[in-house]
Amino acid sequence: MPNVEIKFVDGMTFIGRGDSNHWVVMDSAETVGGTNAGTRPMELVLIALGGCTGMDVVSILKKKRVKFDKFEMKITGDRAEEHPKVYTKVDIEYVIYGDGINPRDVEHAIELSLSKYCSVSAILKKSGAKVNYTYKIVQPKPEEVKNE
C-alpha cells in the first residue's frame, strides 16, 4: 500500500513525498494566502492523470512494436463552481510524433488506458468527471527524414 508524507512549511506551502522518496512542493496563489511557490494540488491531479495514461500508452505502443520519435499530452480541466470544486470535465490531447504510425494502434492504446488501466482516470470518472480525448499523429517534415 502506498504511503505519503505531507509536511507544512509556511503560509500555504506544503511538501509531500511518497514511497519513491521524491519531494513535491505544493502552494496556493497569493490571493488566498500562498506565495505561489509550488504546484497547486488540483494541477497535480491533472499531472498525475497525464503520467498515468501516458505510461500506459507508451507501454502498449512498445508492446505493439510501434516506433515513435516523441510523445506529448496537453490536458485541460473544467471544475465545478461550488466547493469542493471537483473536475467536471477533462480533455486530453495526445500528440505522437513519428513516421508510419497506424492510427488504430494509437487509438487502441488510448482506449485501453482510459477504460482499463489508468487508475487516475478511473478516480476522476467515479467522481463524475467526463474524460474526453483526442489524438494526432505528427509526421516528420521531409527535411527531417534521414537518407540511408
N, C-alpha and C positions, 0 to 999 in steps of 0.2 A: 504494500500500500504506500503510495507516495506521501511524503511528509514535506511540509512547507513551514518555514520560519519567517515571521514578519517582525521587523523592528521599527519603532517610531524614532525618527531622527530629530525633527524640529518643525514647527509650523504645521504644514500638512504633508511633509515629506516622510516617506516610509521606504525601507529597503526590505526586500524579500529574497529568499533563496529556497530552492528545493533540493532534492536528493542529488542533483547534478552539481551542487555547490557553486553555482553562478549567481551572483547578486544582481538584482534588478532594482533600479531606483524608480519610485512612483511619487508623483506630486500632483497638485492641482493648480489651477490658474490663480493668478494673483487676486483676481476679483472675488475669490472665495477663500482667501486665506493662505494660499500656497505661494511658492516662489518660482513656479514653472521650472523646477529643477529635474523633472523626470517625466516619464511617460504616464499618461492617465490610465487608471485601471481598465476603463472600458475600451481604450485603444489596445490594451494588452489582450483583450478578448478577441479583437479582430486579428491582431498579430498571431495569436495562438491558432485561430482558425486557418490563417494562411500557412503557418508552419505545418499544421496537422494535415490539411488537404494537399499541400504541396509535396510533403514527404510521401503521401500515398500515391499521388500521380506519378512522381518520379520513379518510385519503386515499381509500379505497374508497367510504366513505359519501358523500364530497364528489363523487366521480365519478358516483355513482348519484343525485346531487342530493337526498340525504336531509338534511333540516334538523333539527338538534338544538340544544338550549339549553346542555347541559353533558354532559361525558363523564368518567367516573372509573373506576378499576380498584382492586380490592383483591387483593393477591397474597400467598399463604402458601406456604411450602415445608417439606417434611419432609426431613431429612438422615439419611444413614447413620450408624450408631453408631460405626463404625470409620473411622480415617483412610484416605483423605483427606476423609471426611465430605461426599461429594458429595450433591447434591439427588437424592432418590429419587422424590419426588412434588411437583408444583407445582400449586396450584389458583389459577385466575384467575377473578375475578368482574368482568365488565364491567357498568357501570351507565350507561345512556344516558337522559338526560332530554329530553323533548320531546313534542310532540303529533302524533299521526298517523303515528308511525314504524312501518313494516312490519317485524315480527319476522324475516321471511325475508331482508330486506336486511341486518339486523344479523348474523344467523347466517351468511350467506354471506360477509360481510366478515371475521368472526372466523375462519371455516374457511379462507379464502384466506390470511389472515395466518399462522395456525399450521401450515398444511400446505405453503405455498409460499414466502411472502415473508420471514417473520421469522427471521433468521439466529440470533438468541439462542435462540429456541425450538428450532431445529434442533440447536444445540450441546447444549442440555440433553437433548433426546431421544437424541442419539447417545451421551451419557454414561450413558444408562439411566434417566433420569427419565421418569416418566409425567406428561404435561402435560394437565390437565383444565381445562375451563372451564364456567362458567355465565354467563348474562347476564340482565339485567332492564331493562325499559323503564319509566321512571317518567313518568307523565303529570302535567302541571301541575295543581295544585288549581284548582277553579273560580274562586276569587277571584284567582288569578294570571293568568287568561286576560284579555287586553285586549279591550275592546269597541271595534270600529272602526266 
